[in-house]
């Protein structure tokens, strides 16, 4: 969610797309955009929908090739929506030749900025900034690791435990892993472990993958979840509380976490078992951090109270996640009472991420309003034979599609912004009796977080790769097995727990 901070001690940075790849990607994006908008009218699709299809293709290519920085791509996509819709006939007024104009197109281009999900993402970035400013996340990580026995497999287990706990209170996988990487590198250095040892690879990759696994189970753990929530609220008129999301996703994440531990410790067997001085190395880092400060104590109290509000929404009170988070941010910034100043909160604040998020929702909303997403959905439903397929078949086919297409995306937020509107339209178009589009959209959003195979499929993976502690092959082989296990678990949960809970099909009345 937050922009990736520099990892102290990293030997290299993740490999960005080459200059040639970027130039080819941008040229291809522009060419495809022009081909789609100037091709003959597509039957059954309004001209404005055809324009949005071109913009969708442009965005997908740009995001897959990283031809433009994400924040720059957001501005460019916003400008394209305004300009191309402005020269399109107004929906429903095509026969009269009434053009939308910039005044009519502007609400389409700004629709994402009015989403409460965007406000929640921005607020979550403030929480991540507060964690960094006070070093509370570092203290929690070190405190947990200080109790871990100095055995290689236990250290991997400790990395999982820290990643799990931070998922609740640091609403950004990038920020969580950025906090953990320097700690792990210092830990490895303290007792002389080889930077390219299997032990180093085990610890670092496990920490990164834990971030991705718990992006599934916790609503506030990742920005891409907010994308889905935004579309569910706007297009399906429903709200999924933090607790409802947790009940649906946490059991899956918990089982996958156990699988992650066994996959990593079996496939990356460490060279040593007992680590001489391991716990002492962590305790030295904790001692160097000093006693808990007043700001750390206040921030911990604020975050725990906020977590309590999130978890009890719809049970003990009706205060939604966005509102409670905004109030918490206000308290954090208050003079004397708060934990940081406005100036401190802006150090490295990822406004580009917030902009990308808002424009992503804008594009998805425009795809729906101009009938582009429903048109694509009809093609998918027809060609994949989903019209009368079972809920299980629909879910698994769309899940496999998302897993494969994620290989081309470095941003799960971008993937969610392009795919979730289409998925909602697909679920509306199928004729399967009793299918639950709200629950199914949430479950398919879980799959959007499956960026396990390549380091470039997630910011946390790229941060881990930047530590130079493992090869691409190490990440791919373990990530591929993790993805296979996750896919099998999808099938198991889709045949048992999720139908029992009514997430895939609606429970009969009475």
LUMSEVEX-395975 format. One record per residue (C-alpha): x, y negated, z. Coordinates in nm, 4 decimals, m for minus. Layout:
N
+----------+----------+----------+
|        X |        Y |        Z |
+----------+----------+----------+
|        X |        Y |        Z |
...
+----------+----------+----------+
***
This chain:
510
+----------+----------+----------+
|        X |        Y |        Z |
+----------+----------+----------+
|   0.0000 |   0.0000 |   0.0000 |
|   0.2756 |  m0.2365 |   0.0950 |
|   0.5634 |  m0.3063 |  m0.1366 |
|   0.8564 |  m0.0780 |  m0.0844 |
|   1.1119 |  m0.2356 |   0.1504 |
|   1.4802 |  m0.1676 |   0.0982 |
|   1.5965 |   0.1473 |   0.2705 |
|   1.9014 |   0.0785 |   0.4769 |
|   2.1883 |   0.3031 |   0.3929 |
|   2.0437 |   0.4216 |   0.0638 |
|   2.3109 |   0.5157 |  m0.1837 |
|   2.1047 |   0.4424 |  m0.4895 |
|   1.7677 |   0.3165 |  m0.5962 |
|   1.5037 |   0.5252 |  m0.7722 |
|   1.5544 |   0.5424 |  m1.1473 |
|   1.3302 |   0.2819 |  m1.3097 |
|   1.1997 |   0.3244 |  m1.6599 |
|   1.4746 |   0.2364 |  m1.9088 |
|   1.4633 |  m0.0881 |  m2.1034 |
|   1.3969 |   0.1035 |  m2.4251 |
|   1.1112 |   0.2979 |  m2.2631 |
|   0.9569 |  m0.0256 |  m2.1407 |
|   0.9812 |  m0.1914 |  m2.4820 |
|   0.8342 |   0.1111 |  m2.6571 |
|   0.5639 |   0.1366 |  m2.3920 |
|   0.4630 |  m0.2288 |  m2.4282 |
|   0.4629 |  m0.2071 |  m2.8086 |
|   0.2510 |   0.1091 |  m2.7959 |
|   0.0088 |  m0.0479 |  m2.5478 |
|  m0.0411 |  m0.3540 |  m2.7682 |
|  m0.0766 |  m0.1409 |  m3.0824 |
|  m0.3402 |   0.0867 |  m2.9264 |
|  m0.5270 |  m0.2142 |  m2.7872 |
|  m0.5431 |  m0.3765 |  m3.1316 |
|  m0.6444 |  m0.0528 |  m3.3043 |
|  m0.9362 |   0.0038 |  m3.0661 |
|  m1.0725 |  m0.3522 |  m3.0662 |
|  m1.0495 |  m0.3900 |  m3.4457 |
|  m1.1742 |  m0.0447 |  m3.5424 |
|  m1.5309 |  m0.0138 |  m3.6772 |
|  m1.8051 |  m0.0325 |  m3.4159 |
|  m1.8355 |   0.2870 |  m3.2134 |
|  m2.1914 |   0.4289 |  m3.2229 |
|  m2.3662 |   0.4081 |  m2.8888 |
|  m2.1106 |   0.1681 |  m2.7407 |
|  m2.1669 |  m0.2105 |  m2.7085 |
|  m1.8923 |  m0.4338 |  m2.8531 |
|  m1.7979 |  m0.5437 |  m2.5002 |
|  m1.7584 |  m0.1760 |  m2.4066 |
|  m1.5283 |  m0.1242 |  m2.7046 |
|  m1.3172 |  m0.4166 |  m2.5855 |
|  m1.2941 |  m0.2597 |  m2.2398 |
|  m1.1886 |   0.0740 |  m2.3901 |
|  m0.9005 |  m0.1069 |  m2.5562 |
|  m0.8051 |  m0.2731 |  m2.2287 |
|  m0.8263 |   0.0640 |  m2.0492 |
|  m0.5916 |   0.2232 |  m2.3029 |
|  m0.3544 |  m0.0742 |  m2.2706 |
|  m0.3529 |  m0.0445 |  m1.8896 |
|  m0.2956 |   0.3317 |  m1.8896 |
|   0.0026 |   0.3070 |  m2.1257 |
|   0.1546 |   0.0116 |  m1.9413 |
|   0.1191 |   0.1819 |  m1.6037 |
|   0.2478 |   0.5177 |  m1.7286 |
|   0.5565 |   0.3682 |  m1.8945 |
|   0.6075 |   0.0899 |  m1.6367 |
|   0.6382 |  m0.1457 |  m1.9333 |
|   0.5413 |  m0.4365 |  m1.7079 |
|   0.5813 |  m0.4885 |  m1.3358 |
|   0.2583 |  m0.3886 |  m1.1647 |
|   0.1781 |  m0.7393 |  m1.0435 |
|   0.2492 |  m0.8808 |  m1.3907 |
|   0.0353 |  m0.6112 |  m1.5527 |
|  m0.2505 |  m0.7093 |  m1.3206 |
|  m0.2394 |  m1.0709 |  m1.4413 |
|  m0.2142 |  m0.9637 |  m1.8060 |
|  m0.5098 |  m0.7229 |  m1.7722 |
|  m0.7161 |  m0.9925 |  m1.6013 |
|  m0.6395 |  m1.2331 |  m1.8864 |
|  m0.7297 |  m0.9714 |  m2.1476 |
|  m1.0654 |  m0.9062 |  m1.9791 |
|  m1.1507 |  m1.2778 |  m1.9889 |
|  m1.0324 |  m1.3382 |  m2.3457 |
|  m1.1693 |  m1.0252 |  m2.5122 |
|  m1.5049 |  m1.0253 |  m2.3363 |
|  m1.5412 |  m1.3984 |  m2.4105 |
|  m1.5465 |  m1.3213 |  m2.7848 |
|  m1.7893 |  m1.0318 |  m2.7400 |
|  m2.1701 |  m1.0464 |  m2.7611 |
|  m2.3386 |  m1.0633 |  m2.4230 |
|  m2.4693 |  m0.7201 |  m2.3128 |
|  m2.8314 |  m0.6812 |  m2.4241 |
|  m2.8078 |  m0.9866 |  m2.6531 |
|  m2.6062 |  m0.8357 |  m2.9379 |
|  m2.8895 |  m0.8705 |  m3.1911 |
|  m2.9316 |  m1.2395 |  m3.1102 |
|  m2.5586 |  m1.3012 |  m3.1568 |
|  m2.5175 |  m1.4638 |  m2.8151 |
|  m2.1496 |  m1.4605 |  m2.7175 |
|  m2.0382 |  m1.4200 |  m2.3583 |
|  m1.7836 |  m1.7022 |  m2.3689 |
|  m1.5330 |  m1.7580 |  m2.0893 |
|  m1.8082 |  m1.8641 |  m1.8519 |
|  m1.9831 |  m1.5300 |  m1.8979 |
|  m1.6592 |  m1.3255 |  m1.8985 |
|  m1.5084 |  m1.4821 |  m1.5875 |
|  m1.7396 |  m1.3019 |  m1.3386 |
|  m1.6312 |  m0.9689 |  m1.4937 |
|  m1.2643 |  m1.0590 |  m1.4493 |
|  m1.3091 |  m1.1719 |  m1.0894 |
|  m1.5520 |  m0.9050 |  m0.9696 |
|  m1.2801 |  m0.7021 |  m0.7967 |
|  m1.1759 |  m0.9955 |  m0.5805 |
|  m1.5147 |  m0.9987 |  m0.4105 |
|  m1.4819 |  m0.6371 |  m0.2959 |
|  m1.4541 |  m0.5794 |   0.0782 |
|  m1.2052 |  m0.3039 |  m0.0036 |
|  m0.9584 |  m0.5652 |  m0.1338 |
|  m0.9874 |  m0.7565 |   0.1928 |
|  m0.9207 |  m0.4344 |   0.3830 |
|  m0.6097 |  m0.3636 |   0.1759 |
|  m0.4756 |  m0.7146 |   0.2393 |
|  m0.5512 |  m0.6793 |   0.6111 |
|  m0.3764 |  m0.3415 |   0.6184 |
|  m0.0698 |  m0.5057 |   0.4656 |
|  m0.0675 |  m0.7445 |   0.7636 |
|  m0.0672 |  m0.4474 |   1.0005 |
|   0.2267 |  m0.2971 |   0.8113 |
|   0.4062 |  m0.6342 |   0.8312 |
|   0.3430 |  m0.6505 |   1.2062 |
|   0.4839 |  m0.2998 |   1.2508 |
|   0.7984 |  m0.4033 |   1.0639 |
|   0.8327 |  m0.7360 |   1.2448 |
|   0.8039 |  m0.5813 |   1.5922 |
|   0.9746 |  m0.2497 |   1.5004 |
|   0.6942 |  m0.0633 |   1.6755 |
|   0.6828 |   0.1977 |   1.3977 |
|   1.0557 |   0.2629 |   1.4436 |
|   1.0138 |   0.2955 |   1.8199 |
|   0.7295 |   0.5471 |   1.7844 |
|   0.9285 |   0.7527 |   1.5321 |
|   1.2406 |   0.7606 |   1.7500 |
|   1.0415 |   0.8354 |   2.0639 |
|   0.8770 |   1.1380 |   1.9035 |
|   1.2026 |   1.2654 |   1.7516 |
|   1.3842 |   1.2293 |   2.0845 |
|   1.1752 |   1.5170 |   2.2223 |
|   1.2339 |   1.7447 |   1.9227 |
|   1.4698 |   2.0376 |   1.9942 |
|   1.7986 |   2.0069 |   1.8067 |
|   1.7285 |   2.2877 |   1.5627 |
|   1.7034 |   2.2296 |   1.1890 |
|   1.3481 |   2.3612 |   1.1471 |
|   1.2315 |   2.1715 |   1.4524 |
|   1.3693 |   1.8483 |   1.3063 |
|   1.1601 |   1.9134 |   0.9933 |
|   0.8633 |   1.9704 |   1.2216 |
|   0.9439 |   1.6438 |   1.3981 |
|   0.9482 |   1.4577 |   1.0649 |
|   0.6018 |   1.5988 |   0.9933 |
|   0.4733 |   1.5002 |   1.3368 |
|   0.6058 |   1.1441 |   1.3042 |
|   0.4559 |   1.1103 |   0.9559 |
|   0.1236 |   1.2387 |   1.0855 |
|   0.1106 |   0.9995 |   1.3825 |
|   0.2178 |   0.6952 |   1.1806 |
|  m0.0560 |   0.7719 |   0.9240 |
|  m0.3122 |   0.6640 |   1.1830 |
|  m0.1567 |   0.3300 |   1.2713 |
|   0.0471 |   0.2236 |   0.9656 |
|  m0.1979 |   0.1944 |   0.6740 |
|   0.0676 |   0.2270 |   0.4042 |
|   0.2524 |   0.5416 |   0.2998 |
|   0.5272 |   0.3237 |   0.1542 |
|   0.5772 |   0.1389 |   0.4826 |
|   0.5721 |   0.4638 |   0.6809 |
|   0.8416 |   0.6280 |   0.4714 |
|   1.0452 |   0.3059 |   0.4517 |
|   1.0523 |   0.3127 |   0.8313 |
|   1.1462 |   0.6811 |   0.8509 |
|   1.4222 |   0.6939 |   0.5887 |
|   1.6832 |   0.4801 |   0.7731 |
|   1.6135 |   0.6753 |   1.0938 |
|   1.6647 |   1.0059 |   0.9178 |
|   1.9804 |   0.8840 |   0.7443 |
|   2.1219 |   0.7597 |   1.0740 |
|   2.0276 |   1.0901 |   1.2323 |
|   2.2107 |   1.2861 |   0.9596 |
|   2.5143 |   1.0595 |   0.9804 |
|   2.5381 |   1.0776 |   1.3607 |
|   2.6287 |   1.4436 |   1.3619 |
|   2.8161 |   1.4541 |   1.0319 |
|   2.5642 |   1.6375 |   0.8138 |
|   2.6532 |   1.6355 |   0.4448 |
|   2.4333 |   1.3858 |   0.2623 |
|   2.3688 |   1.6410 |  m0.0134 |
|   2.3154 |   1.9367 |   0.2202 |
|   2.0012 |   2.1478 |   0.2136 |
|   1.9308 |   2.0201 |   0.5640 |
|   1.9308 |   1.6589 |   0.4468 |
|   1.7049 |   1.7465 |   0.1527 |
|   1.4717 |   1.9388 |   0.3848 |
|   1.4257 |   1.6497 |   0.6269 |
|   1.3903 |   1.3696 |   0.3723 |
|   1.1585 |   1.5462 |   0.1253 |
|   0.9427 |   1.6793 |   0.4095 |
|   0.8992 |   1.3273 |   0.5483 |
|   0.8007 |   1.1901 |   0.2057 |
|   0.5552 |   1.4693 |   0.1261 |
|   0.3920 |   1.4370 |   0.4680 |
|   0.3048 |   1.0789 |   0.3732 |
|   0.1275 |   1.2005 |   0.0598 |
|  m0.0497 |   1.4881 |   0.2379 |
|  m0.2024 |   1.2596 |   0.5015 |
|  m0.3069 |   1.0029 |   0.2430 |
|  m0.5789 |   1.2622 |   0.1800 |
|  m0.7065 |   1.3058 |   0.5348 |
|  m0.7090 |   0.9459 |   0.6592 |
|  m0.9170 |   0.6808 |   0.4857 |
|  m0.6941 |   0.3897 |   0.5861 |
|  m0.3636 |   0.5650 |   0.5093 |
|  m0.3422 |   0.4553 |   0.1452 |
|  m0.4644 |   0.1833 |  m0.0892 |
|  m0.5966 |   0.4269 |  m0.3473 |
|  m0.8573 |   0.5442 |  m0.0986 |
|  m0.9881 |   0.1899 |  m0.0795 |
|  m1.0266 |   0.1868 |  m0.4583 |
|  m1.2614 |   0.4837 |  m0.4384 |
|  m1.4475 |   0.3322 |  m0.1434 |
|  m1.4933 |   0.0093 |  m0.3389 |
|  m1.6478 |   0.1891 |  m0.6366 |
|  m1.8624 |   0.4148 |  m0.4173 |
|  m2.0014 |   0.1081 |  m0.2411 |
|  m2.0644 |  m0.0882 |  m0.5630 |
|  m2.1881 |   0.1854 |  m0.7950 |
|  m2.3420 |   0.4403 |  m0.5599 |
|  m2.4599 |   0.2036 |  m0.2872 |
|  m2.3062 |   0.4087 |  m0.0067 |
|  m2.0471 |   0.3545 |   0.2628 |
|  m1.8147 |   0.6277 |   0.3887 |
|  m1.6980 |   0.5594 |   0.7430 |
|  m1.3489 |   0.6305 |   0.8707 |
|  m1.4834 |   0.9203 |   1.0759 |
|  m1.6784 |   1.0731 |   0.7865 |
|  m1.3690 |   1.0595 |   0.5657 |
|  m1.1600 |   1.2161 |   0.8431 |
|  m1.4064 |   1.5021 |   0.8961 |
|  m1.4001 |   1.5756 |   0.5230 |
|  m1.0289 |   1.5367 |   0.4559 |
|  m0.8355 |   1.6005 |   0.7781 |
|  m0.8946 |   1.9795 |   0.7875 |
|  m0.7600 |   2.0044 |   0.4321 |
|  m0.4560 |   1.7903 |   0.5195 |
|  m0.3938 |   1.9904 |   0.8366 |
|  m0.3861 |   2.3242 |   0.6521 |
|  m0.1707 |   2.1747 |   0.3737 |
|   0.0687 |   2.0354 |   0.6371 |
|   0.1240 |   2.3852 |   0.7761 |
|   0.1846 |   2.5096 |   0.4216 |
|   0.4264 |   2.2190 |   0.3649 |
|   0.6343 |   2.3225 |   0.6658 |
|   0.6695 |   2.6830 |   0.5486 |
|   0.7327 |   2.5864 |   0.1865 |
|   1.0076 |   2.3409 |   0.2788 |
|   1.1823 |   2.5556 |   0.5400 |
|   1.1760 |   2.8627 |   0.3115 |
|   1.2746 |   2.6938 |  m0.0144 |
|   1.5319 |   2.4531 |   0.1344 |
|   1.6897 |   2.6711 |   0.4010 |
|   1.9287 |   2.4529 |   0.6051 |
|   2.2945 |   2.5521 |   0.6281 |
|   2.2876 |   2.5368 |   1.0068 |
|   2.0327 |   2.6224 |   1.2719 |
|   2.1417 |   2.4382 |   1.5861 |
|   2.2451 |   2.0734 |   1.5464 |
|   2.5128 |   1.9779 |   1.7945 |
|   2.4322 |   1.6387 |   1.9461 |
|   2.1149 |   1.5979 |   1.7409 |
|   1.8833 |   1.4832 |   2.0193 |
|   2.1555 |   1.2640 |   2.1627 |
|   2.1939 |   1.0887 |   1.8273 |
|   1.8245 |   0.9997 |   1.8273 |
|   1.8351 |   0.8873 |   2.1900 |
|   2.1299 |   0.6589 |   2.1139 |
|   1.9246 |   0.4902 |   1.8416 |
|   1.6340 |   0.4576 |   2.0848 |
|   1.8614 |   0.3080 |   2.3515 |
|   2.0006 |   0.0610 |   2.0969 |
|   1.6434 |  m0.0493 |   2.0285 |
|   1.6123 |  m0.1517 |   2.3953 |
|   1.3033 |  m0.1406 |   2.6172 |
|   0.9566 |  m0.1935 |   2.4709 |
|   0.8937 |  m0.5612 |   2.4091 |
|   0.5784 |  m0.7513 |   2.4989 |
|   0.4878 |  m0.7868 |   2.1302 |
|   0.5290 |  m0.4136 |   2.0751 |
|   0.3032 |  m0.3417 |   2.3704 |
|   0.0392 |  m0.5871 |   2.2485 |
|   0.0521 |  m0.4528 |   1.8941 |
|   0.0209 |  m0.0948 |   2.0169 |
|  m0.2849 |  m0.1918 |   2.2233 |
|  m0.4436 |  m0.3769 |   1.9300 |
|  m0.3823 |  m0.0893 |   1.6899 |
|  m0.5159 |   0.1749 |   1.9289 |
|  m0.8305 |  m0.0289 |   1.9932 |
|  m0.8686 |  m0.0794 |   1.6169 |
|  m0.8255 |   0.2943 |   1.5610 |
|  m1.0986 |   0.3512 |   1.8187 |
|  m1.3315 |   0.1187 |   1.6259 |
|  m1.2499 |   0.2942 |   1.2987 |
|  m1.3115 |   0.6404 |   1.4420 |
|  m1.6431 |   0.5511 |   1.6099 |
|  m1.7980 |   0.3507 |   1.3252 |
|  m2.1538 |   0.4665 |   1.2744 |
|  m2.1411 |   0.6678 |   1.5980 |
|  m2.0997 |   0.4162 |   1.8817 |
|  m2.1367 |   0.0943 |   1.6816 |
|  m2.2129 |  m0.0379 |   1.3333 |
|  m1.9030 |  m0.2557 |   1.2842 |
|  m1.7552 |  m0.1552 |   0.9483 |
|  m1.3845 |  m0.0813 |   0.8934 |
|  m1.3164 |  m0.4040 |   0.7040 |
|  m1.4699 |  m0.6286 |   0.9697 |
|  m1.2921 |  m0.4649 |   1.2618 |
|  m0.9605 |  m0.4826 |   1.0746 |
|  m1.0016 |  m0.8542 |   0.9940 |
|  m1.0733 |  m0.9286 |   1.3610 |
|  m0.7618 |  m0.7324 |   1.4612 |
|  m0.5490 |  m0.9327 |   1.2154 |
|  m0.6885 |  m1.2576 |   1.3564 |
|  m0.5858 |  m1.1472 |   1.7074 |
|  m0.2387 |  m1.0479 |   1.5820 |
|  m0.1812 |  m1.3958 |   1.4390 |
|  m0.3174 |  m1.6025 |   1.7310 |
|  m0.0580 |  m1.8192 |   1.9131 |
|   0.0559 |  m1.6685 |   2.2476 |
|  m0.1900 |  m1.3800 |   2.2186 |
|  m0.0651 |  m1.2500 |   1.8835 |
|   0.2467 |  m1.0583 |   1.7877 |
|   0.3793 |  m1.2601 |   1.4928 |
|   0.3528 |  m1.5982 |   1.3238 |
|   0.2124 |  m1.6560 |   0.9773 |
|   0.5663 |  m1.7151 |   0.8487 |
|   0.6829 |  m1.3809 |   0.9876 |
|   0.3827 |  m1.2030 |   0.8374 |
|   0.4743 |  m1.3308 |   0.4910 |
|   0.8255 |  m1.1827 |   0.4854 |
|   0.8032 |  m0.9377 |   0.1973 |
|   0.4229 |  m0.9415 |   0.2027 |
|   0.3086 |  m0.7490 |  m0.1094 |
|   0.0699 |  m0.9970 |  m0.2648 |
|   0.1407 |  m0.8296 |  m0.5989 |
|  m0.0003 |  m0.5054 |  m0.4597 |
|  m0.3163 |  m0.6814 |  m0.3440 |
|  m0.3500 |  m0.8460 |  m0.6869 |
|  m0.3050 |  m0.5118 |  m0.8651 |
|  m0.5641 |  m0.3560 |  m0.6374 |
|  m0.8211 |  m0.6303 |  m0.7052 |
|  m0.7664 |  m0.6216 |  m1.0815 |
|  m0.7903 |  m0.2420 |  m1.0759 |
|  m1.1351 |  m0.2662 |  m0.9200 |
|  m1.2207 |  m0.5441 |  m1.1657 |
|  m1.1302 |  m0.3246 |  m1.4620 |
|  m1.3264 |  m0.0290 |  m1.3270 |
|  m1.6311 |  m0.2448 |  m1.2600 |
|  m1.6123 |  m0.3957 |  m1.6100 |
|  m1.5869 |  m0.0457 |  m1.7619 |
|  m1.9090 |   0.0444 |  m1.5847 |
|  m2.0977 |  m0.2797 |  m1.6623 |
|  m2.0082 |  m0.2748 |  m2.0341 |
|  m2.1128 |   0.0934 |  m2.0675 |
|  m1.7554 |   0.1988 |  m2.1563 |
|  m1.7227 |   0.4355 |  m1.8576 |
|  m2.0634 |   0.6042 |  m1.9148 |
|  m1.9770 |   0.6447 |  m2.2846 |
|  m1.6486 |   0.8162 |  m2.1966 |
|  m1.8292 |   1.0244 |  m1.9370 |
|  m2.0735 |   1.1552 |  m2.1969 |
|  m1.7797 |   1.2628 |  m2.4159 |
|  m1.6178 |   1.4434 |  m2.1228 |
|  m1.9419 |   1.6097 |  m2.0141 |
|  m2.0187 |   1.7235 |  m2.3697 |
|  m1.6720 |   1.8481 |  m2.4674 |
|  m1.5988 |   2.0219 |  m2.1365 |
|  m1.9441 |   2.1724 |  m2.1117 |
|  m2.0112 |   2.0144 |  m1.7743 |
|  m2.3753 |   1.9217 |  m1.8348 |
|  m2.5142 |   2.2250 |  m1.6544 |
|  m2.1964 |   2.3593 |  m1.4922 |
|  m2.1919 |   2.4452 |  m1.1232 |
|  m2.0677 |   2.1879 |  m0.8722 |
|  m1.7618 |   2.4073 |  m0.8111 |
|  m1.6732 |   2.4272 |  m1.1823 |
|  m1.7163 |   2.0508 |  m1.2257 |
|  m1.5012 |   1.9814 |  m0.9215 |
|  m1.2181 |   2.2161 |  m1.0196 |
|  m1.2036 |   2.1022 |  m1.3839 |
|  m1.1905 |   1.7358 |  m1.2867 |
|  m0.9341 |   1.8152 |  m1.0143 |
|  m0.7032 |   1.9902 |  m1.2608 |
|  m0.7426 |   1.6973 |  m1.4997 |
|  m0.6416 |   1.4505 |  m1.2257 |
|  m0.3424 |   1.6621 |  m1.1180 |
|  m0.2080 |   1.6786 |  m1.4738 |
|  m0.2658 |   1.3127 |  m1.5599 |
|  m0.1023 |   1.2047 |  m1.2313 |
|   0.2298 |   1.3273 |  m1.3756 |
|   0.2275 |   1.0178 |  m1.5958 |
|   0.1437 |   0.7674 |  m1.3206 |
|   0.3766 |   0.6074 |  m1.0687 |
|   0.0837 |   0.4412 |  m0.8945 |
|  m0.1994 |   0.6358 |  m0.7351 |
|  m0.3810 |   0.3019 |  m0.7061 |
|  m0.3603 |   0.2629 |  m1.0843 |
|  m0.4770 |   0.6205 |  m1.1334 |
|  m0.7735 |   0.5676 |  m0.9021 |
|  m0.8653 |   0.2376 |  m1.0684 |
|  m0.8787 |   0.3972 |  m1.4138 |
|  m1.0253 |   0.7372 |  m1.3288 |
|  m1.2722 |   0.6901 |  m1.0413 |
|  m1.5217 |   0.4806 |  m1.2467 |
|  m1.5147 |   0.7483 |  m1.5172 |
|  m1.5576 |   1.0241 |  m1.2582 |
|  m1.8593 |   0.8458 |  m1.1087 |
|  m2.0103 |   0.8185 |  m1.4564 |
|  m1.9413 |   1.1873 |  m1.5235 |
|  m2.1118 |   1.2879 |  m1.1986 |
|  m2.4126 |   1.0723 |  m1.2883 |
|  m2.4313 |   1.2271 |  m1.6358 |
|  m2.4303 |   1.5952 |  m1.5390 |
|  m2.7617 |   1.7731 |  m1.4982 |
|  m2.6562 |   2.0082 |  m1.2181 |
|  m2.9412 |   2.0163 |  m0.9639 |
|  m2.8636 |   1.8614 |  m0.6279 |
|  m2.5073 |   1.7498 |  m0.7035 |
|  m2.3782 |   1.4937 |  m0.4523 |
|  m2.1979 |   1.2183 |  m0.6489 |
|  m2.0905 |   1.0339 |  m0.3328 |
|  m1.9322 |   1.3356 |  m0.1676 |
|  m1.7814 |   1.4650 |  m0.4912 |
|  m1.6235 |   1.1272 |  m0.5678 |
|  m1.4645 |   1.1272 |  m0.2227 |
|  m1.3321 |   1.4819 |  m0.2707 |
|  m1.1895 |   1.3986 |  m0.6124 |
|  m1.0249 |   1.0918 |  m0.4621 |
|  m0.8391 |   1.3338 |  m0.2343 |
|  m0.6855 |   1.4839 |  m0.5495 |
|  m0.5697 |   1.1399 |  m0.6659 |
|  m0.3180 |   1.1498 |  m0.3771 |
|  m0.1590 |   1.4723 |  m0.5063 |
|   0.1615 |   1.3045 |  m0.6295 |
|   0.3768 |   1.5934 |  m0.5106 |
|   0.5704 |   1.7062 |  m0.8190 |
|   0.7890 |   1.4128 |  m0.9297 |
|   0.9511 |   1.1444 |  m0.7115 |
|   0.8190 |   0.8791 |  m0.9522 |
|   0.4596 |   0.9873 |  m0.8865 |
|   0.4473 |   0.7941 |  m0.5568 |
|   0.6321 |   0.5039 |  m0.3912 |
|   0.7184 |   0.7270 |  m0.0954 |
|   0.8746 |   0.9805 |  m0.3313 |
|   1.0836 |   0.7093 |  m0.4946 |
|   1.1954 |   0.5794 |  m0.1555 |
|   1.3047 |   0.9293 |  m0.0571 |
|   1.4913 |   0.9766 |  m0.3852 |
|   1.6707 |   0.6498 |  m0.3206 |
|   1.8484 |   0.8062 |  m0.0217 |
|   2.0552 |   1.0295 |  m0.2560 |
|   2.0017 |   1.3311 |  m0.0299 |
|   1.8535 |   1.5681 |  m0.2876 |
|   1.8318 |   1.6387 |  m0.6585 |
|   1.5281 |   1.5942 |  m0.8794 |
|   1.5233 |   1.9748 |  m0.9082 |
|   1.4890 |   2.0100 |  m0.5278 |
|   1.1878 |   1.7788 |  m0.5295 |
|   1.0251 |   1.9319 |  m0.8363 |
|   1.0516 |   2.2969 |  m0.7315 |
|   0.9150 |   2.2360 |  m0.3816 |
|   0.6571 |   1.9869 |  m0.5091 |
|   0.5339 |   2.2268 |  m0.7747 |
|   0.4788 |   2.5029 |  m0.5171 |
|   0.3070 |   2.2521 |  m0.2853 |
|   0.0780 |   2.1465 |  m0.5721 |
|  m0.0117 |   2.5083 |  m0.6506 |
|  m0.0911 |   2.5739 |  m0.2838 |
|  m0.2936 |   2.2509 |  m0.2661 |
|  m0.4909 |   2.3543 |  m0.5759 |
|  m0.5674 |   2.6955 |  m0.4243 |
|  m0.6782 |   2.5202 |  m0.1051 |
|  m0.9040 |   2.2957 |  m0.3129 |
|  m1.0757 |   2.6045 |  m0.4470 |
|  m1.1078 |   2.7594 |  m0.1001 |
|  m1.2482 |   2.4417 |   0.0572 |
|  m1.4767 |   2.3857 |  m0.2446 |
|  m1.6253 |   2.7308 |  m0.1917 |
|  m1.6595 |   2.7108 |   0.1864 |
|  m1.6173 |   2.4076 |   0.4116 |
|  m1.7156 |   2.1258 |   0.1755 |
|  m2.0387 |   2.2884 |   0.0517 |
|  m2.1291 |   2.3787 |   0.4113 |
|  m2.0886 |   2.0108 |   0.5034 |
|  m2.2998 |   1.8977 |   0.2058 |
|  m2.0220 |   1.7075 |   0.0256 |
|  m2.0633 |   1.8861 |  m0.3086 |
|  m2.4375 |   1.9363 |  m0.3265 |
|  m2.7109 |   1.7637 |  m0.1315 |
|  m2.8656 |   1.9641 |   0.1487 |
|  m3.2337 |   2.0434 |   0.0909 |
|  m3.4686 |   1.8138 |   0.2804 |
|  m3.5997 |   1.9679 |   0.5998 |
+----------+----------+----------+
***
